[in-house]
Amino acid sequence: MVKFKSYQNQANLFLKEYLLADPLIPYTSIIGGIFACKMVYDLTQLFSTVHFKSYSSLTRIQRVEWNNRSMSTIHAIFITTISLYLVFCSNLYSDNQLSELITFRSSSSSTFALGVSVGYFIADLGMIFWFFPSLGGYEYVIHHLLSLVAVSFSMLTGEGQLYTYMVLISETTTPGINLRWYLDAAGMKKSNAYLINGVVIFIAWLVARILLFVYMFYHVYLHFDQIEQMHVFGQMLVIVVPLALSVMNLIWFSKIIKGLRKTLAKRQ
């Protein structure tokens, strides 16, 4: 028991003084994010081969996409949970904290979480390029590149992390989108689960990718004097990236509405 506590203390010391030391956080978190993606991909492949009969009947590229979507689902759950906590529950970005401008606030944990997300975007973008266009067309490339640049800048400089996390909350729609693909691949397109999934995606998309962005733009308007204190490139990212993503979100939202209408029409 004493030896175990000794090893535990040494591990905690190594974690605090090396892996989570401020200068190393971006690099360790990015590497950790990439490693986590690889681990989830391999575990999904192993688990699906044993427990899902439909998995073996898929084509090679479908199995790759199956594993890739599992990877993006785990990332979405992780970063959405962190983002919701930091934006709405934590005092880190609260207006009541008058010690520092809201656009320059960060912490070791907030920077680490962004690094993990950067690692995911690097891994996923690499797969998209490698299997292009099977895992997504140019709109996915644009989306990932914009996200990668914005999240990396916020992680490395500590600027605009609040707005980065507001945008990352939109990842809450990813598990539903991926589940829809899984249901389709498993031949359950006519099931009640598929219909319920479509309704949930519609609501989640409306809240997380439409209304939340409206709230974010309003927040930017109220704190624009603080945004002007940021680096010029950071100011551009806070304004241009969310605008570009908003346009893409509206285009995809229109497709979701059309798809939901078709599904409901077939049920009547």
VOMIZA-699446 format. One record per residue: x, y, z of N, C-alpha, C, O in turn; residue number from 0. Coordinates in pm, whole numbers, plus 50000, padded with zeros to 5 digits. Atoms other than C-alpha are relative to their C-alpha. Example, Ala and Ser with C-alpha at 12.3 -4.5 7.8 and 13.67 -1.06 7.14 Angstrom:
((50089,49881,50000),(51230,49550,50780),(50090,50120,50000),(50194,50118,50066),0)
((49918,49881,49994),(51367,49894,50714),(49923,50109,50073),(49974,50220,50090),1)
//
This chain:
((50083,49880,50000),(50000,50000,50000),(50087,50126,50000),(50058,50224,49931),0)
((49910,49886,49993),(50286,50235,50087),(50071,50022,49866),(50088,50135,49820),1)
((49934,49992,50131),(50463,50153,49760),(49905,50056,49895),(49944,50137,49811),2)
((50100,49950,50096),(50141,50216,49566),(49983,50151,50012),(49978,50222,49912),3)
((50014,49855,49978),(50102,50561,49725),(50123,50075,49951),(50113,50186,49900),4)
((49876,49937,50046),(50465,50636,49647),(50001,50015,49849),(50038,50120,49796),5)
((50008,49994,50146),(50417,50548,49280),(49895,50101,49955),(49913,50172,49856),6)
((50107,49905,50033),(50094,50750,49277),(50048,50143,50014),(50019,50228,49930),7)
((49947,49866,49978),(50269,51055,49420),(50101,50039,49891),(50103,50153,49845),8)
((49903,49975,50106),(50550,51022,49165),(49931,50028,49867),(49974,50114,49790),9)
((50076,49980,50124),(50296,50997,48882),(49934,50138,50000),(49935,50207,49898),10)
((50063,49868,49990),(50111,51306,49007),(50102,50110,49982),(50075,50212,49918),11)
((49893,49900,50014),(50439,51497,49033),(50046,50013,49856),(50068,50123,49806),12)
((49961,49999,50142),(50537,51396,48680),(49895,50069,49915),(49927,50143,49822),13)
((50110,49939,50076),(50194,51501,48553),(49999,50151,50016),(49981,50224,49918),14)
((50007,49856,49974),(50206,51844,48718),(50122,50076,49952),(50110,50185,49895),15)
((49877,49927,50029),(50570,51936,48663),(50048,49987,49856),(50128,50068,49809),16)
((49952,50021,50137),(50618,51799,48312),(49885,50005,49898),(49879,50096,49816),17)
((50105,50006,50103),(50307,51701,48114),(49906,50120,50005),(49860,50166,49901),18)
((50092,49886,49987),(50093,51986,48254),(50073,50129,50036),(50009,50226,50078),19)
((49926,49874,49983),(50369,52243,48292),(49960,50095,49889),(49947,50054,49773),20)
((50056,49903,50094),(50251,52562,48121),(50064,50000,49861),(49992,50000,49761),21)
((49940,49996,50134),(50510,52565,47837),(49975,49875,49917),(49981,49878,49794),22)
((50014,50129,50071),(50443,52200,47751),(49855,49959,49976),(49829,49865,49900),23)
((50141,50039,50012),(50063,52190,47777),(49953,49988,49855),(49891,49888,49820),24)
((50049,50012,50138),(49994,52265,47408),(50051,49875,49929),(49976,49809,49857),25)
((49939,50111,50073),(50232,51996,47286),(49955,49865,50055),(49924,49773,49978),26)
((50043,50126,49941),(50141,51722,47533),(49852,49973,49973),(49813,49859,49951),27)
((50144,50018,50024),(49769,51782,47483),(49972,49964,49854),(49884,49882,49827),28)
((50019,50033,50142),(49795,51773,47102),(50039,49854,49974),(49967,49780,49907),29)
((49955,50139,50016),(49995,51449,47113),(49900,49905,50066),(49869,49799,50011),30)
((50100,50081,49931),(49746,51312,47366),(49872,49987,49920),(49811,49880,49916),31)
((50121,50003,50082),(49456,51405,47139),(50014,49907,49881),(49923,49831,49849),32)
((49976,50088,50115),(49610,51231,46838),(50006,49854,50044),(49948,49766,49979),33)
((49990,50137,49947),(49695,50923,47046),(49863,49947,50038),(49831,49831,50011),34)
((50134,50042,49961),(49340,50913,47187),(49915,49963,49877),(49839,49867,49880),35)
((50074,50029,50124),(49196,50925,46833),(50040,49863,49944),(49955,49784,49905),36)
((49949,50129,50048),(49416,50633,46727),(49948,49885,50086),(49909,49781,50034),37)
((50045,50103,49908),(49318,50435,47036),(49851,49971,49982),(49811,49854,49977),38)
((50144,50018,50020),(48944,50493,46988),(49972,49932,49867),(49884,49847,49858),39)
((50018,50059,50132),(48972,50404,46619),(50027,49849,50006),(49948,49770,49954),40)
((49963,50141,49993),(49146,50073,46694),(49904,49920,50088),(49867,49808,50053),41)
((50092,50069,49911),(48917,49982,46985),(49862,49983,49935),(49796,49881,49954),42)
((50127,50009,50071),(48610,50056,46772),(50003,49887,49898),(49908,49810,49885),43)
((49982,50106,50099),(48741,49829,46498),(49994,49862,50066),(49928,49771,50016),44)
((49998,50128,49929),(48806,49548,46747),(49863,49966,50057),(49816,49853,50042),45)
((50130,50022,49937),(48475,49589,46933),(49892,49971,49896),(49810,49881,49915),46)
((50103,50015,50103),(48263,49620,46617),(50011,49866,49927),(49910,49806,49890),47)
((49978,50129,50067),(48418,49311,46457),(49938,49886,50079),(49886,49790,50022),48)
((50050,50106,49912),(48312,49102,46757),(49850,50011,50026),(49781,49910,50029),49)
((50136,49981,49949),(47976,49254,46853),(49898,50047,49897),(49778,50044,49926),50)
((50095,49953,50101),(47820,49390,46530),(50013,49915,49873),(50114,49921,49804),51)
((49996,50086,50118),(47733,49141,46257),(50004,50080,49870),(50067,50040,49773),52)
((50006,49917,50121),(47662,49419,46006),(50135,50061,49965),(50157,50100,49850),53)
((49870,49936,50022),(48018,49552,46046),(50082,49924,49895),(50143,49985,49808),54)
((49920,50081,50093),(48182,49263,45858),(49946,50002,49858),(50019,49973,49763),55)
((50060,49996,50134),(47940,49305,45567),(50022,50133,49930),(49989,50148,49812),56)
((49974,49869,50060),(48043,49666,45509),(50122,49995,49909),(50207,49908,49922),57)
((49881,49988,50085),(48290,49768,45242),(50115,50054,50083),(50095,50100,50195),58)
((49882,49952,49927),(48644,49865,45345),(49986,50146,50038),(50013,50183,50152),59)
((50009,49857,49971),(48577,50237,45318),(49886,50028,50098),(49894,50123,50175),60)
((50109,49984,49904),(48249,50198,45511),(50047,49965,50141),(50007,50028,50239),61)
((49945,50035,49868),(48437,50026,45794),(50091,50111,50051),(50093,50141,50171),62)
((49915,49886,49962),(48689,50312,45792),(49914,50114,50052),(49946,50174,50155),63)
((50088,49892,49958),(48406,50564,45817),(49931,49966,50131),(49911,50053,50216),64)
((50061,50047,49875),(48239,50356,46092),(50093,50033,50117),(50051,50090,50217),65)
((49901,49977,49894),(48557,50375,46301),(50028,50149,50018),(50043,50198,50131),66)
((49974,49856,49995),(48617,50740,46213),(49888,50074,50072),(49914,50168,50147),67)
((50115,49934,49935),(48268,50840,46326),(49998,49972,50150),(49952,50056,50228),68)
((49988,50028,49857),(48325,50669,46659),(50101,50095,50063),(50079,50146,50173),69)
((49896,49908,49955),(48639,50879,46696),(49943,50141,50018),(49968,50206,50119),70)
((50055,49865,49993),(48451,51202,46623),(49891,50011,50107),(49872,50118,50165),71)
((50103,49999,49896),(48168,51104,46860),(50062,50017,50138),(50013,50097,50218),72)
((49932,49989,49870),(48405,51058,47156),(50056,50140,50019),(50046,50198,50127),73)
((49948,49863,49991),(48574,51391,47078),(49888,50099,50027),(49903,50190,50109),74)
((50113,49907,49984),(48236,51565,47053),(49947,49997,50143),(49918,50102,50200),75)
((50048,50012,49862),(48123,51431,47391),(50098,50068,50096),(50057,50141,50186),76)
((49897,49941,49914),(48452,51534,47551),(50000,50153,49993),(49991,50220,50095),77)
((49984,49855,50014),(48479,51886,47409),(49871,50075,50029),(49875,50189,50075),78)
((50127,49936,49967),(48107,51964,47445),(49983,50012,50150),(49940,50116,50200),79)
((50009,49998,49854),(48115,51871,47813),(50090,50109,50059),(50047,50186,50145),80)
((49906,49898,49952),(48423,52087,47874),(49950,50140,49965),(49955,50231,50048),81)
((50044,49868,50047),(48282,52376,47669),(49880,50051,50079),(49877,50167,50121),82)
((50119,49960,49924),(47944,52381,47845),(50037,50040,50142),(49983,50136,50197),83)
((49959,49968,49863),(48114,52377,48184),(50072,50135,50005),(50039,50220,50088),84)
((49920,49877,49996),(48363,52655,48104),(49918,50124,49965),(49937,50230,50025),85)
((50077,49883,50046),(48113,52883,47927),(49887,50036,50097),(49865,50154,50125),86)
((50122,49970,49923),(47807,52848,48153),(50010,49969,50150),(49931,50022,50228),87)
((49992,50039,49859),(47920,52696,48485),(50122,50058,50072),(50113,50096,50189),88)
((49877,49950,49938),(48277,52809,48551),(49999,50152,50012),(49929,50221,49937),89)
((49986,49855,49984),(48368,53157,48673),(50113,50058,49914),(50137,50179,49916),90)
((49884,49956,50076),(48666,53171,48436),(49966,50114,49904),(50043,50209,49890),91)
((50037,49898,50100),(48480,53378,48173),(49881,50085,50047),(49813,50148,49965),92)
((50113,49924,49947),(48225,53541,48403),(50027,50150,49993),(50140,50195,50013),93)
((49988,49855,50004),(48160,53913,48363),(50023,50058,50139),(50066,50172,50153),94)
((49980,49953,49863),(48175,53938,48743),(50148,50005,50038),(50186,50072,50134),95)
((49856,49998,49975),(48549,53873,48729),(50062,50121,49929),(50077,50120,49807),96)
((49954,49874,50059),(48692,54220,48674),(50152,50012,49995),(50205,50116,49957),97)
((49855,49993,49992),(49060,54132,48716),(50067,50005,49863),(50177,50060,49850),98)
((49937,50009,50131),(49127,54072,48346),(49894,50005,49891),(49780,49964,49912),99)
((50093,49996,50113),(48967,54131,48008),(49954,49859,49966),(50032,49764,49972),100)
((50059,50132,50025),(48736,53846,47914),(50065,49931,49880),(50066,49808,49872),101)
((49938,50055,50121),(48917,53799,47582),(50140,49945,50024),(50197,49882,49935),102)
((49864,50046,49971),(49249,53722,47754),(50004,49897,50113),(50112,49862,50161),103)
((50005,50094,49890),(49134,53476,48018),(50021,49856,49952),(49966,49814,49850),104)
((49976,50141,50031),(49260,53118,48014),(50051,49932,50126),(50083,49998,50225),105)
((49946,50078,49889),(49373,52841,48246),(50071,49879,49942),(50061,49851,49823),106)
((49928,50119,50046),(49587,52529,48226),(49903,49897,49944),(49930,49834,49842),107)
((50097,50100,50044),(49279,52309,48194),(49931,50041,49870),(49907,49957,49783),108)
((50066,49955,50123),(49113,52525,47927),(50095,49988,49880),(50052,49951,49771),109)
((49900,50012,50106),(49435,52531,47722),(50023,49853,49964),(50036,49819,49846),110)
((49979,50144,50022),(49483,52154,47765),(49886,49942,49916),(49910,49866,49822),111)
((50116,50053,50073),(49129,52078,47643),(50001,50044,49853),(49966,49967,49764),112)
((49989,49952,50138),(49182,52295,47335),(50107,49923,49924),(50091,49895,49805),113)
((49894,50078,50063),(49504,52106,47264),(49953,49862,49958),(49989,49814,49851),114)
((50057,50131,50034),(49320,51774,47273),(49913,50013,49875),(49916,49926,49787),115)
((50086,49976,50116),(49071,51919,47024),(50083,50024,49874),(50046,49978,49766),116)
((49910,49979,50113),(49356,52037,46799),(50053,49866,49950),(50060,49842,49830),117)
((49953,50133,50036),(49493,51681,46807),(49896,49922,49923),(49928,49852,49827),118)
((50109,50067,50073),(49154,51549,46699),(49986,50055,49859),(49978,49977,49763),119)
((50018,49941,50132),(49120,51796,46411),(50115,49963,49906),(50094,49944,49787),120)
((49886,50042,50082),(49471,51707,46289),(49981,49857,49952),(50001,49826,49834),121)
((50018,50141,50034),(49396,51334,46300),(49885,49982,49900),(49898,49908,49802),122)
((50117,50016,50087),(49053,51368,46138),(50025,50062,49863),(49985,50005,49761),123)
((49970,49935,50128),(49174,51610,45871),(50096,49913,49918),(50083,49904,49796),124)
((49909,50091,50070),(49456,51370,45788),(49927,49885,49936),(49959,49845,49824),125)
((50079,50111,50056),(49205,51089,45738),(49914,50047,49883),(49897,49976,49785),126)
((50082,49946,50108),(48982,51311,45526),(50082,50016,49872),(50037,49980,49763),127)
((49911,49985,50115),(49273,51396,45297),(50041,49863,49942),(50044,49845,49820),128)
((49951,50131,50044),(49393,51033,45284),(49895,49924,49922),(49926,49857,49823),129)
((50109,50074,50064),(49053,50892,45186),(49910,50090,49916),(49800,50049,49877),130)
((50082,49902,50071),(48927,51202,45002),(49947,49942,49867),(50022,49879,49793),131)
((50100,49926,49922),(48642,51240,44918),(49906,49909,50079),(49796,49950,50113),132)
((50089,50099,49938),(48502,50927,45088),(49951,50041,50139),(49837,50011,50174),133)
((50038,49960,49864),(48498,51076,45442),(49946,50142,50006),(49914,50191,50115),134)
((50051,49863,50002),(48381,51421,45334),(50060,50079,49887),(50177,50061,49851),135)
((49954,49918,50112),(48406,51671,45051),(50069,50126,50046),(50119,50136,50159),136)
((49928,49876,49972),(48550,52019,45035),(49941,50078,50118),(50013,50150,50187),137)
((50060,49927,49888),(48299,52155,45288),(50055,49951,50134),(50069,50029,50228),138)
((49940,50054,49877),(48445,51922,45552),(50144,50049,50015),(50188,50078,50127),139)
((49862,49951,49996),(48798,52028,45461),(50002,50145,50048),(50083,50181,50134),140)
((50007,49858,49960),(48704,52397,45493),(49963,50012,50147),(50024,50089,50221),141)
((50045,49997,49862),(48522,52334,45822),(50114,49964,50095),(50135,50032,50195),142)
((49893,50045,49912),(48816,52145,45974),(50119,50096,50000),(50181,50118,50104),143)
((49888,49906,50007),(49079,52391,45851),(49970,50127,50080),(50055,50175,50155),144)
((50039,49882,49922),(48889,52689,45994),(50004,49970,50149),(50056,50049,50228),145)
((50002,50039,49859),(48837,52505,46322),(50142,49981,50053),(50173,50024,50164),146)
((49862,50027,49958),(49201,52395,46338),(50078,50128,50023),(50149,50141,50123),147)
((49928,49873,49988),(49339,52746,46281),(49950,50078,50122),(50030,50128,50200),148)
((50057,49921,49890),(49099,52912,46527),(50033,49939,50136),(50072,50011,50228),149)
((49975,50065,49872),(49141,52655,46804),(50149,50005,50034),(50186,50025,50150),150)
((49855,49995,49977),(49522,52646,46761),(50044,50138,50047),(50123,50150,50140),151)
((49964,49863,49962),(49550,53025,46782),(49957,50028,50144),(50034,50083,50223),152)
((50052,49977,49865),(49333,53037,47094),(50080,49922,50104),(50104,49970,50214),153)
((49923,50083,49908),(49530,52754,47254),(50140,50059,50024),(50185,50065,50138),154)
((49861,49953,49990),(49876,52903,47182),(50011,50139,50062),(50108,50167,50132),155)
((49991,49863,49951),(49798,53266,47266),(49917,50026,50126),(49945,50120,50200),156)
((50090,49977,49888),(49524,53230,47528),(49895,50105,49972),(49817,50140,50060),157)
((50096,49896,50036),(49320,53492,47340),(49869,49939,49946),(49871,49840,49872),158)
((50130,50037,50056),(48949,53455,47267),(49955,49859,50031),(49877,49802,49954),159)
((50039,50137,49970),(48912,53119,47438),(49852,49985,50028),(49793,49882,49997),160)
((50144,50005,49974),(48558,53202,47549),(49923,49975,49872),(49836,49889,49868),161)
((50074,50012,50125),(48438,53240,47190),(50035,49869,49927),(49953,49813,49854),162)
((49962,50130,50057),(48633,52932,47081),(49915,49890,50062),(49867,49801,49992),163)
((50081,50101,49932),(48449,52728,47341),(49852,50014,49966),(49781,49913,49960),164)
((50139,49982,50043),(48115,52881,47242),(49975,49929,49867),(49873,49862,49848),165)
((50012,50065,50130),(48173,52760,46886),(50010,49848,50015),(49938,49774,49947),166)
((49981,50144,49982),(48291,52418,47006),(49879,49932,50062),(49865,49810,50051),167)
((50123,50059,49947),(47959,52366,47187),(49917,49940,49886),(49839,49848,49908),168)
((50076,50051,50115),(47818,52310,46838),(50033,49854,49969),(49958,49788,49897),169)
((49966,50141,50019),(47996,51972,46843),(49898,49907,50066),(49902,49785,50044),170)
((50103,50082,49934),(47700,51853,47054),(49910,49930,49898),(49844,49832,49932),171)
((50084,50061,50103),(47522,51772,46725),(50068,49879,49935),(50002,49799,49869),172)
((49924,50106,50068),(47795,51530,46610),(49956,49859,50036),(49939,49777,49945),173)
((50044,50136,49968),(47686,51219,46807),(49869,49962,49930),(49854,49848,49885),174)
((50128,50028,50068),(47334,51246,46662),(50018,49977,49851),(49958,49886,49795),175)
((49971,50017,50142),(47464,51287,46308),(50065,49864,49974),(50029,49794,49879),176)
((49931,50128,50016),(47693,50987,46351),(49907,49882,50025),(49914,49780,49955),177)
((50096,50106,49973),(47416,50776,46503),(49908,49978,49881),(49871,49864,49850),178)
((50085,50011,50120),(47202,50851,46198),(50071,49918,49892),(50008,49836,49825),179)
((49923,50076,50098),(47480,50717,45975),(50006,49853,50039),(49994,49765,49953),180)
((49994,50138,49952),(47511,50403,46191),(49868,49927,49976),(49866,49812,49934),181)
((50132,50060,50021),(47136,50339,46174),(49978,49969,49852),(49922,49865,49817),182)
((50012,50020,50144),(47146,50379,45796),(50085,49881,49957),(50040,49797,49879),183)
((49908,50109,50038),(47447,50144,45765),(49949,49865,50049),(49976,49762,49988),184)
((50053,50124,49944),(47268,49886,45983),(49866,49961,49940),(49805,49864,49983),185)
((50127,50031,50066),(46960,49893,45757),(49878,50035,50082),(49774,49970,50068),186)
((50111,49962,49911),(46737,50067,46015),(49940,50135,49962),(49893,50209,50047),187)
((50048,49870,50046),(46632,50362,45802),(49849,50017,50019),(49800,50129,50027),188)
((50145,49992,49984),(46263,50276,45845),(49956,49981,50145),(49836,49973,50172),189)
((50033,50023,49860),(46279,50228,46221),(49957,50129,50070),(49982,50239,50021),190)
((50040,49885,49920),(46130,50456,46487),(50122,50074,50054),(50120,50196,50071),191)
((49878,49940,49950),(46482,50514,46617),(50057,50101,49899),(50109,50205,49937),192)
((49951,49912,50105),(46576,50671,46284),(49919,50130,49996),(49974,50238,49978),193)
((50087,49883,49999),(46275,50905,46298),(50028,50089,50122),(50040,50211,50110),194)
((49972,49925,49878),(46341,51005,46660),(50135,50070,49990),(50151,50184,50032),195)
((49867,49942,50019),(46705,51062,46574),(49994,50126,49914),(50062,50225,49942),196)
((50014,49884,50088),(46603,51300,46295),(49943,50121,50073),(49987,50234,50051),197)
((50062,49890,49923),(46387,51507,46529),(50100,50057,50100),(50108,50179,50117),198)
((49900,49955,49903),(46663,51521,46793),(50108,50083,49932),(50152,50185,49985),199)
((49898,49926,50075),(46916,51634,46532),(49948,50140,49964),(50021,50239,49977),200)
((50061,49871,50035),(46679,51911,46418),(50002,50096,50118),(50041,50212,50105),201)
((50005,49915,49880),(46633,52043,46773),(50140,50039,50045),(50166,50156,50075),202)
((49864,49974,49955),(47001,52010,46866),(50070,50099,49906),(50141,50188,49952),203)
((49937,49910,50098),(47113,52181,46544),(49946,50143,50016),(50022,50239,50010),204)
((50062,49869,49983),(46866,52467,46595),(50057,50072,50122),(50087,50192,50116),205)
((49952,49939,49877),(46987,52527,46950),(50150,50028,49996),(50195,50139,50026),206)
((49853,49991,49988),(47362,52459,46920),(50069,50067,49883),(50179,50122,49900),207)
((49931,49945,50118),(47439,52579,46568),(49930,50121,49938),(49983,50184,49847),208)
((50069,49881,50050),(47181,52851,46505),(49982,50102,50113),(50039,50211,50109),209)
((50030,49907,49891),(47054,53010,46829),(50125,50034,50082),(50145,50149,50121),210)
((49878,49974,49922),(47385,52970,47014),(50093,50096,49927),(50158,50179,49990),211)
((49915,49909,50077),(47569,53146,46731),(49944,50142,50004),(50019,50239,50007),212)
((50061,49867,49987),(47318,53433,46749),(50038,50060,50135),(50072,50178,50143),213)
((49960,49955,49867),(47390,53456,47122),(50146,50042,50002),(50182,50143,50063),214)
((49857,49969,50002),(47764,53451,47055),(50027,50133,49931),(50108,50212,49979),215)
((49981,49874,50071),(47743,53735,46801),(49953,50118,50085),(50012,50226,50081),216)
((50048,49895,49909),(47541,53936,47054),(50102,50025,50110),(50126,50140,50148),217)
((49897,49988,49897),(47806,53866,47318),(50121,50074,49944),(50180,50157,50013),218)
((49888,49931,50066),(48077,53978,47073),(49969,50149,49989),(50056,50233,50013),219)
((50041,49860,50013),(47883,54300,47012),(50012,50073,50135),(50060,50187,50139),220)
((49995,49938,49868),(47857,54371,47388),(50143,50019,50050),(50171,50111,50127),221)
((49862,49996,49950),(48229,54305,47445),(50099,50037,49889),(50216,49999,49894),222)
((49914,49969,50114),(48367,54445,47121),(50119,50087,50040),(50225,50079,49978),223)
((49888,49917,49954),(48580,54698,47309),(50115,49914,50053),(50231,49952,50042),224)
((49897,50091,49952),(48764,54405,47467),(50061,49919,49885),(50180,49888,49887),225)
((49951,50073,50118),(48793,54219,47137),(50101,50084,49924),(50196,50031,49866),226)
((49907,49910,50069),(48966,54526,46992),(50139,49999,50062),(50236,50043,50000),227)
((49869,50007,49933),(49247,54469,47245),(50079,49876,49954),(50198,49865,49984),228)
((49935,50122,50045),(49326,54132,47084),(50092,50027,49881),(50087,50134,49821),229)
((49918,49994,50120),(49583,54067,46813),(49908,50010,49878),(49798,49955,49881),230)
((50084,49980,50120),(49450,54164,46467),(49954,49867,49943),(49838,49853,49903),231)
((50037,50132,50052),(49457,53801,46354),(49894,49935,50088),(49802,49869,50039),232)
((50099,50054,49907),(49265,53702,46667),(49864,50066,49981),(49761,49998,49987),233)
((50125,49929,50026),(49003,53971,46599),(49931,49943,49876),(49809,49925,49873),234)
((50055,50053,50123),(48959,53835,46249),(49939,49861,50022),(49832,49830,49970),235)
((50049,50135,49974),(48919,53478,46376),(49869,50003,50078),(49778,49925,50051),236)
((50121,49991,49919),(48656,53582,46633),(49879,50038,49915),(49767,49996,49945),237)
((50110,49952,50083),(48447,53745,46360),(49980,49914,49875),(49868,49871,49846),238)
((50010,50067,50131),(48524,53568,46030),(49966,49852,50013),(49877,49803,49944),239)
((50023,50144,49989),(48537,53204,46144),(49857,49967,50041),(49794,49884,49976),240)
((50140,50028,49967),(48198,53205,46324),(49902,50037,49888),(49802,49968,49868),241)
((50087,49963,50112),(48043,53388,46028),(50002,49893,49891),(49898,49854,49839),242)
((49986,50104,50103),(48178,53130,45782),(49930,49871,50045),(49860,49807,49967),243)
((50064,50121,49947),(48065,52843,46005),(49848,50016,50006),(49774,49920,49985),244)
((50145,49974,49996),(47722,53007,46044),(49936,49976,49864),(49828,49919,49855),245)
((50052,50021,50136),(47674,53008,45668),(49992,49850,49970),(49892,49803,49916),246)
((49999,50145,50021),(47772,52640,45651),(49892,49932,50084),(49826,49840,50037),247)
((50103,50057,49912),(47543,52562,45946),(49860,50020,49943),(49776,49930,49950),248)
((50132,49971,50060),(47247,52727,45772),(49976,49913,49878),(49864,49865,49857),249)
((50013,50086,50118),(47313,52534,45451),(49969,49856,50042),(49878,49793,49988),250)
((50024,50137,49951),(47334,52203,45640),(49865,49990,50070),(49799,49886,50062),251)
((50130,50002,49931),(47027,52298,45847),(49886,49988,49900),(49787,49918,49926),252)
((50103,50011,50104),(46823,52341,45531),(49990,49856,49948),(49881,49808,49916),253)
((50000,50140,50044),(46929,51989,45427),(49938,49910,50105),(49869,49813,50072),254)
((50060,50078,49891),(46829,51853,45768),(49849,50013,49996),(49777,49914,50014),255)
((50145,49977,50007),(46484,52011,45734),(49939,49922,49884),(49834,49860,49899),256)
((50049,50074,50116),(46440,51862,45386),(49996,49850,50028),(49899,49781,49994),257)
((49994,50142,49969),(46550,51518,45507),(49893,49959,50100),(49833,49852,50087),258)
((50102,50030,49900),(46317,51532,45807),(49861,50003,49938),(49776,49920,49973),259)
((50130,49994,50069),(46025,51635,45586),(49974,49874,49918),(49863,49821,49919),260)
((50014,50122,50079),(46087,51340,45355),(49968,49880,50087),(49883,49798,50053),261)
((50023,50112,49908),(46103,51098,45647),(49860,50002,50056),(49795,49898,50065),262)
((50135,49987,49945),(45779,51233,45798),(49895,49972,49894),(49791,49913,49923),263)
((50096,50022,50109),(45605,51228,45458),(49982,49851,49972),(49871,49806,49943),264)
((50007,50144,50025),(45688,50859,45415),(49924,49927,50110),(49869,49819,50087),265)
((50069,50063,49889),(45539,50782,45756),(49849,50024,49996),(49771,49952,50058),266)
((50143,49965,50006),(45204,50943,45672),(49926,49913,49897),(49805,49928,49879),267)
//
